[in-house]
Amino acid sequence: MNSNKKIIGITGGIASGKSIVAEFFLHKSIPVIDADKIGHEILRNESIKNQIILCFGDSILKDGDIDRKKLGKIVFHDMQKLHELNAIVHPPLIKEILKSIDGNPKPMIVIDAALLLQWNMNEICSYVILVMASEQTRIERLMQHTNLSYEEAQERIRAQQEFSDEDVDFIIKNNDSIEDLNTQVGFVWEQITHKE
């Protein structure tokens, strides 16, 4: 790992708005490694796909690919199943993130990952930003952007571990307007870039 790089970790629960915060950095020409995107690619990897089919059966397939909605319905109802899925997907995902960091020559890189703290990736970060929003706000956002019911949205949010703020450097509260969010991110940007 290149210790000269400044690595910024952005974390937060589903529908907290961490991807919007990551976009702020993208607009500043800072590369963003999106853990979700890598996760989607990993599901298409033949050997990983086969392990998942072995674990969950082929009812999760649609046109030969893993249907994330069907898989989601199973794992968000059953914490044991969620742990089994994570045990298959997370190790190669973390490996890919580290590879992306090493392969990128830019001096500052952002990792956008909901599970950043659970993966102990805060240990390689110069700064960690936690994006938070109330449960009600997140449920409404999830329902707006997906076709999940209130109960399903609540289930997904509650399936994630609570976020502790002890391993983070900045907390952004995203319950209000996009302007308010941008103001908070702008403040964090100032702090990060002036602490050279």
C-alpha positions in Angstrom: 0.0 0.0 0.0 1.4 3.4 -1.0 1.6 5.4 2.2 1.9 8.7 0.2 -1.7 8.4 -0.9 -4.4 10.2 1.0 -7.3 7.8 1.2 -10.7 9.1 2.2 -13.3 6.6 3.3 -16.9 7.4 3.0 -19.3 5.2 4.9 -22.9 5.2 6.0 -26.1 3.1 5.9 -28.2 2.4 2.9 -30.0 5.5 1.6 -28.0 7.8 3.9 -26.6 9.7 0.9 -23.0 8.6 0.9 -22.9 8.3 -2.9 -24.0 11.9 -3.2 -21.1 12.8 -0.9 -18.8 10.7 -3.1 -20.0 12.6 -6.2 -18.7 15.8 -4.6 -15.2 14.3 -4.6 -15.7 13.1 -8.2 -16.4 16.7 -9.3 -13.1 17.6 -7.7 -11.4 15.0 -10.0 -10.8 12.7 -7.1 -11.2 9.0 -8.2 -13.9 7.2 -6.3 -13.8 3.4 -5.7 -17.4 2.3 -5.4 -17.7 -0.9 -3.3 -21.3 -1.5 -4.6 -20.2 -1.4 -8.2 -17.4 -3.9 -7.5 -19.9 -6.1 -5.6 -22.1 -6.2 -8.7 -19.2 -7.2 -10.9 -18.2 -9.9 -8.4 -21.6 -11.5 -8.7 -20.9 -12.1 -12.4 -17.6 -13.9 -11.6 -18.2 -17.6 -12.6 -16.6 -19.2 -9.5 -18.2 -16.8 -7.1 -21.6 -17.1 -8.9 -21.3 -20.9 -8.5 -20.6 -20.7 -4.8 -23.6 -18.5 -4.3 -25.9 -20.9 -6.3 -24.5 -23.8 -4.2 -25.5 -21.9 -1.1 -28.9 -20.4 -2.2 -30.1 -22.7 -5.0 -30.8 -21.8 -8.6 -34.1 -20.0 -7.8 -32.0 -16.8 -7.5 -31.1 -16.9 -11.2 -32.7 -14.9 -13.9 -31.5 -15.5 -17.5 -28.5 -17.3 -16.1 -27.4 -14.4 -13.9 -27.9 -13.8 -10.2 -31.1 -11.8 -9.7 -30.1 -9.4 -6.9 -33.7 -8.7 -6.0 -34.4 -12.4 -5.4 -31.2 -12.8 -3.5 -32.0 -9.7 -1.5 -35.4 -11.0 -0.5 -33.7 -14.1 0.9 -30.8 -12.5 2.8 -32.6 -9.5 4.2 -35.1 -11.9 5.8 -32.5 -14.1 7.4 -29.3 -12.8 9.1 -27.6 -16.2 8.9 -28.1 -16.2 5.1 -26.8 -12.6 4.9 -23.6 -13.7 6.8 -23.2 -16.7 4.4 -23.5 -14.4 1.4 -21.0 -11.9 2.9 -18.5 -14.7 3.6 -18.5 -15.5 -0.1 -18.5 -12.0 -1.6 -16.6 -9.8 0.9 -13.0 -11.3 0.7 -12.7 -10.9 -3.1 -14.4 -7.5 -2.9 -11.9 -6.2 -0.4 -9.1 -7.6 -2.5 -10.4 -5.7 -5.6 -10.7 -2.4 -3.6 -7.1 -2.7 -2.5 -6.0 -3.6 -6.0 -7.8 -0.5 -7.3 -6.0 1.7 -4.8 -2.6 0.3 -5.7 -3.3 0.6 -9.4 -4.3 4.3 -9.2 -1.5 6.9 -9.5 -3.6 9.7 -8.1 -2.4 11.2 -4.7 -6.0 11.2 -3.3 -8.5 8.4 -3.6 -12.0 7.9 -2.1 -13.5 4.6 -1.1 -17.3 4.6 -1.0 -18.3 1.6 1.1 -21.2 1.0 3.5 -19.1 -1.7 5.3 -15.8 0.2 5.4 -15.6 0.0 9.2 -16.7 -3.6 9.5 -13.9 -4.5 7.0 -11.4 -2.5 9.1 -10.6 -0.5 6.1 -10.6 2.7 8.2 -7.1 1.5 9.2 -5.8 2.4 5.7 -7.8 5.6 5.5 -6.3 9.1 6.2 -9.9 10.2 7.0 -13.2 8.6 7.4 -16.5 10.4 6.7 -19.7 8.9 8.2 -22.9 10.0 6.4 -26.0 9.7 8.6 -29.7 10.2 8.2 -32.7 9.4 10.3 -34.3 6.0 9.7 -37.6 7.6 8.5 -35.7 9.7 6.0 -33.8 6.7 4.7 -37.0 4.5 4.4 -38.7 7.3 2.4 -35.6 7.6 0.1 -35.4 3.9 -0.4 -39.1 3.6 -1.3 -38.7 6.5 -3.7 -35.8 5.0 -5.6 -36.8 1.3 -5.5 -40.1 -0.5 -5.6 -39.6 -1.8 -2.0 -42.5 -1.6 0.4 -42.2 0.3 3.7 -41.6 -3.0 5.6 -39.0 -4.2 3.0 -37.2 -0.8 3.2 -37.2 -0.9 7.0 -35.9 -4.5 6.9 -32.9 -3.6 4.7 -32.0 -0.7 6.8 -32.2 -2.7 10.0 -30.2 -5.6 8.5 -27.1 -3.3 8.6 -25.2 -2.9 11.7 -25.5 0.4 13.6 -22.7 2.8 12.8 -20.5 3.8 15.6 -18.8 7.2 15.3 -15.7 6.3 17.2 -13.6 5.4 14.2 -14.6 8.3 12.1 -13.1 11.8 11.6 -16.2 13.6 10.2 -19.9 13.1 10.6 -22.3 14.5 7.9 -26.0 14.6 8.8 -28.1 14.3 5.7 -31.7 14.9 6.8 -32.2 18.3 5.1 -31.7 19.9 1.7 -29.0 19.1 -0.9 -27.7 22.7 -0.2 -27.2 21.9 3.5 -25.4 18.6 2.5 -23.1 20.5 0.1 -22.3 23.0 2.8 -21.2 20.2 5.2 -19.2 18.4 2.5 -17.5 21.7 1.5 -16.5 22.1 5.2 -15.0 18.6 5.3 -13.2 19.2 2.0 -11.6 22.4 3.4 -10.5 20.4 6.5 -9.0 17.6 4.5 -7.2 19.7 1.9 -5.8 22.1 4.5 -4.4 19.3 6.7 -1.5 18.6 4.4 
